Amino acid sequence: MTDDTAAFQNVMNQYANTGKVIFIDAGSYILTDTITIPPGAKIVGECWAQLVATGFKFNDANNPRPLLRVGATGSTGSMEIQDLLFTSKGETAGLVVVEWNIKGNNLGSAAMWGRNFCNCHICDHLLI
């Protein structure tokens, strides 16, 4: 029920390039605007924590908007994202789930993956 957008963006800005893992506890997190993930982020979800796109900013099919923007256009660096579920709630005709802009600075250094068969997944509806 709580809009977690500002809190998520603050955490990404504060910890993305520190070498620390950003751990997202199990649960569903309501996001009403794009979250930009800077290069250097290491993000791990617990039990497929759900990032849920909802609200009017994701509803305009003529002006698509990403839920996650991974790096800025043309950025290079490292990025690790694992064990998350990306989904939506309500009308989201303009939703782009992930906009991937980062090029790895080394082979395999920028990836969305999982361990023990727990990968990142995109679902077309909220799973609660």
Rosetta blueprint (number, residue, H / E / L):
1 M L
2 T L
3 D E
4 D L
5 T H
6 A H
7 A H
8 F H
9 Q H
10 N H
11 V H
12 M H
13 N H
14 Q H
15 Y H
16 A L
17 N L
18 T L
19 G L
20 K L
21 V L
22 I E
23 F E
24 I E
25 D L
26 A L
27 G L
28 S E
29 Y E
30 I E
31 L E
32 T L
33 D L
34 T L
35 I E
36 T E
37 I E
38 P L
39 P L
40 G L
41 A L
42 K E
43 I E
44 V E
45 G E
46 E E
47 C E
48 W E
49 A E
50 Q E
51 L E
52 V E
53 A E
54 T L
55 G L
56 F H
57 K H
58 F H
59 N L
60 D L
61 A L
62 N L
63 N L
64 P L
65 R E
66 P E
67 L E
68 L E
69 R E
70 V E
71 G L
72 A L
73 T L
74 G L
75 S L
76 T E
77 G E
78 S L
79 M E
80 E E
81 I E
82 Q E
83 D E
84 L E
85 L E
86 F E
87 T E
88 S E
89 K L
90 G L
91 E L
92 T L
93 A L
94 G L
95 L E
96 V E
97 V E
98 V E
99 E E
100 W E
101 N L
102 I L
103 K E
104 G E
105 N L
106 N L
107 L L
108 G L
109 S L
110 A E
111 A E
112 M E
113 W E
114 G L
115 R E
116 N L
117 F L
118 C E
119 N L
120 C L
121 H E
122 I E
123 C L
124 D L
125 H L
126 L L
127 L L
128 I L
